[in-house]
Amino acid sequence: MRKGYCHEHCRNSRKPSEGEQRSHYRAFPCRRRAPRAKTRTFVLNDLSYRGCQACYACKNSADACVINDDLAPVLDAVRDADVVVLATPVYFGDITAQLKTFFDRSFSFFTPDYRISNTPSRLAPGKKLVFVQTQGQPDGSFFDDIYPRYDRFLKRFGFGETHLIRGVGLSAPDDAARNDKLLEETDLTAARVLSGE
Ligand SMILES: Cc1cc2nc3c(=O)[nH]c(=O)nc-3n(C[C@H](O)[C@H](O)[C@H](O)COP(=O)(O)O)c2cc1C
């Protein structure tokens, strides 16, 4: 693995003040690292970016999204990455608005003939993806529809291997860090991704 990156990954351990978004992702400390892996982390909540404007420039005149804002380097990094990690809490039964807007802008990864093409993606095939989803609801049968819905699109983008890590019943910021089963599952997933199993 040469490069990978996370969305909404915050290493900040200070207590957030009112009005600041606290980090759910710091609860998943990376205990396993690939030697020589170059990683980039983007905290979507810290970026300023617009939703897809449906201008279709990425289908008519350009091979990438033409909106030049803070999300542009994130989309570029996904093109470069071998492994992508997306992380989100469940808000109102779905991913956060910040991550949904990233998905909308990733429309630019589709080729102009994506509707009929067998190779609809501009991304190199075979990238790996890990999707980290946390929720307050302890019953995992709630919100188990979220990942499959987005995974369908990720597969169309050419991600060959996708993994889901779900944290349920998480409320306090350190709930995940104190959940040994969840940390083991995270380590196991990291090992599988890095070893290519
Ligand atoms: C605006 C908002 C909406 C939420 N909606 C849900 C929900 O629909 N279902 C659920 O299980 N938890 C919900 N939660 C709880 C979070 O998913 C949960 O605490 C998560 O593990 C940590 O999120 P955090 O990064 O906001 O701390 C919600 C929290 C917030 C702040």
The ligand as a Gaussian input file, in Angstrom:
#p B3LYP/6-31G(d) Opt

LIG

0 1
 C      -27.596000      15.289000      14.773000
 C      -27.448000      13.882000      15.279000
 C      -28.247000      12.897000      14.734000
 C      -28.104000      11.573000      15.168000
 N      -28.897000      10.616000      14.619000
 C      -28.742000       9.336000      15.016000
 C      -29.568000       8.323000      14.461000
 O      -30.425000       8.559000      13.607000
 N      -29.398000       7.049000      14.909000
 C      -28.454000       6.728000      15.855000
 O      -28.319000       5.566000      16.220000
 N      -27.629000       7.674000      16.390000
 C      -27.758000       8.969000      16.008000
 N      -26.950000       9.935000      16.538000
 C      -25.872000       9.524000      17.468000
 C      -24.527000       9.337000      16.757000
 O      -24.650000       8.566000      15.588000
 C      -23.548000       8.627000      17.674000
 O      -23.419000       9.308000      18.885000
 C      -22.194000       8.438000      17.006000
 O      -21.640000       7.213000      17.405000
 C      -21.158000       9.475000      17.378000
 O      -21.368000      10.593000      16.658000
 P      -20.577000      11.957000      16.886000
 O      -19.390000      11.911000      15.990000
 O      -21.538000      13.012000      16.497000
 O      -20.178000      12.017000      18.325000
 C      -27.112000      11.246000      16.158000
 C      -26.304000      12.271000      16.695000
 C      -26.474000      13.567000      16.270000
 C      -25.591000      14.640000      16.873000

